[in-house]
Amino acid sequence: FLNFSEVIQPGDEVLVFGGREAFHTATALPDQTVQNKKGTFHFNDVIGQPFGSKMQARPGLGHCYALKLTPEIWTAVLKHRTQIIYSADISMICYYLDLKPGSVVIESGTGSGSLTHALSRAVGLTGHVHSFDFHPQRVAQAQEEFTSHGMTNVTVRCADATADNAFGLDHVADAVFYDLPKPHEAIDNALAVLKTTGGRICSFSPCIEQVQRTCDMLRAKGFTDIITLEVLERSLEVNKVLVQSIDFSRPSADKSDKAKADIDDKGDKAAKKKKGPSATRYTKEQKTIVRMLEEDKGHTGYLSFATLLHPEARVPLSLRTDTSESETRAETETQSPSS
């Protein structure tokens, strides 16, 4: 995923694409074949060729294309070990976290690795992704997957984000992402890993109650610019169709004209052409029609973003005017000693 070569090399992961119902990932190895409903395909035919090259079935008439894997394609074809984050939400996460080459980001909730692939590409070879998950088996599967995909800028480890000093890192991150059942209990650990100059945080939560508790805690801990978004996809289908319309610039035909036109249509069409244009006012023209598809995904989750400012720019909660009773209560709870 970090190899930006345009040519298929031995060992590259490719998408063998033969249509919506015939696509899967495979490793391009010499003298190896891959089979699907389109036929048997030989990797020797495409190794050394540009990505997107056509693979002809041998034997047979079917064909597929060897496509380069991208984070977007991987999200569409990966095996779900958990519920995943889809491309629409991923794009907003990378944008609002202000990720760029060289950024360091903490991800808690590796899951199936859908978001991790996009984070890896966003920060580039000069950045790094520290990904954590509390499930040891998922961590092992993710590590194997990231290694096979050449994601050398990703480190994956097992950790509970709500435990004390969960990540074992000290003020190294530009951004933090949480996909947790109780993200409000992990805000202190986010403060511990964000750089002393500040940074950004994002929490993905399917329920609005989680959002409320998280936003309250973020304000109590000194975060500002807190916003919550819900991304809903709407796919549109565009087609060109012939539409009948009335041409008001042409005179309407009387009964005798219509009768003659009917005779001409049934009899001598050549004679009709000699008379010139028909007197009818109805014409057909091509128009573009747009309609909304019905199979779009609905609610996936809420994305809450916040900023931790530079220490010199932070305003104490007691002096801020954007707080509520619940936020003040959250601050009191965080300051009280644990029993």
Steps between C-alpha positions, in 0.01 A plus 500: 500500500802727538657376175410758239643306205278489193625153401394169655792339681528142633342489848268799446145477633258562211126507453392251234188676375250333269189694593289563809456128568848380403774683685744412777853575611798281424880508513665524159761222498683349200354175363192538724138511387174631639153369423154652507175466306665669202766229463862429591749788484881487502700765685787455256282689250496819708820503710712781356193661342327821622223477760166478325626254240254251356529135604370255239370164622702200384314308373176686444365834382456670838720785617580699815712800590789514746435818698720675754374473857412828667352561847162564336508170311625315807207632705263356238658151484651427843374223727309646793643398835294782652263769378713729284518871423414577137660737254254789547579521874870429439534800270352730764724354771821558302389851402388625842799347678720703263712197410788551262836337418707496817206496744491260794156361582370273776217263405320309775268235361692335215216259423520376140757763399281692257587843640861403574578462129373850427691646797819330379467657156412843644807529725737347242841346556613797710209463744383219725178331612487346848196270495360327811233239563405318819447163321832305466381284210389801296833669570689195366281483189540871436878486543525217245279691258688830534833325447380326184377835369837667556365748756832564672372820661242317717554350845218293648484397865255365756368752754187608687455869422325566832784360716759725665781593259343264246713593201840536666580806289583849620381805301592371153172521307353768277158331504304230683214287371266297725257229394406383850188407700588761767722764341429750779699277736811521278537879467781513759703257290446721197640795695801286592590417138417829323794734452549771758432755228150358449324283243171361375276217618214308337256256657275271296184397684179339371278635782423863580525430875866408451549823310352711779718347772812525285442865406435589863827339604695661217388847610577419862853398400572823312418404139335763279340528153289192572273393215304183422424386145293224345598401147217361284566384146261575217577337166350648184447319170529711185343382172414654166147430371279615212224732619204613289434873506290757317660743259289817536692676221338274241135533389259236620368255243132509400293190437571494126874520564477215750303290252756563227779416739329170588461414130862586437613284793300202379562553135763703318765606757715641224224745410489617860869583494451715189238711677756609760472491881194348663243741638494325837608707802628199696873436499737269688823617655768342718507617861705410806303339783638470854346273762603397851587135561329326789770258614724759671631428850318675781636602837847367581610720788569848630843662461594738782806720450681731741819704522752517781659843474853604590523542882541875470177526300281288728223661705406349839156340508384738774560798269336353190151593391424191289455258793187339634394346829588151374849615395562659840387179664740302278788722609407450865491123454844495338650710778352295787722222640404148392354277766 
